[in-house]
Amino acid sequence: MSNAAAVALAGTRGLIPGDGDLGSAFYFISRMTIAPTDSPGMSAWRKKLFVTMARNASDPAEYFRLPEGRTVSMSGRVEL
């Protein structure tokens, strides 16, 4: 089931307030930047591998094919 079909189904079941019009919906996504540090807890090679994998992760807006003009992206930084 596509995202649009899932939202349409939720709208017909009354789970979404309003008319459930996807043409006027806004989307909020988050993206974290992970920075390795020298703090103990995880070995250095594992930190580097984790940071590399996180950087290579696909952009959520592109993955879900969200419209650029109605997508709000918030970001943060996490030190590992």
N, C-alpha and C positions, 0 to 999 in steps of 0.2 A: 504494500500500500504506500503510495507516495505521501509526502508531507501535506500537499494540498488536499488530497483525498481524506487524510486523517483529520485535518482541521475542518473540512466540510462536514464530515460525519459527526464530529463533536458539536458543530453548530446545529445540525438537525436534531441532535439529542438534547439540546438546551444546555450544554456544558460551557458554552462561550457566551458571555453577556453581549448584548447588542445583536447586530444582524450577522456577525461572523464573516463579513466581507473581507477577503484577503487583499483586495485592491487598496484598502485603507489601513491595513495592519502595519504596525511598526515592530521591528525585531531588535532585541537586545542580546548581545553576545559578549563574552569576556575572553580575553587572551592574556595569559601570564608569560612574563619573561623570567626565565630561571637563570640565576647567576651562581656559578660555583664559588665557594669560599674555602678558606683553609680550616674552617671549624671542624672538630672531630665528629664522628658519627657514621661516616660513610667513606670508603676508600676513594682515593683521588680518581682512579680509572673508572669507577662506577659513577662518580659525579659527572665526569666528562662524557661518558656514554649516555647518561640520562639527559644531560643538557643538549647533546647532539640530537637525540631522538625527539626531544621537545621542540627544538628549532625546526626539525624536518617535518613536523606534524602539519597537516593541511590546514588552511585557513577555514574556520567554521562557516563564514559567510559564503565562501566559494563552494564548500562541501554541500551545504544545504541549499545552494543557489538562491540566496536571499537578495532582494533588490537593493542596490547600492544607496539609493536615495531614501530608503526607509529602514536602514539598518544602523543601529547605534552600537559602536564597538567600544568597550571599556577595557583598559589594560592595567596591569599591575606588575610589580617586580617581587620575586621571591628569591631569597638568598638561601642556598642549599649548603 
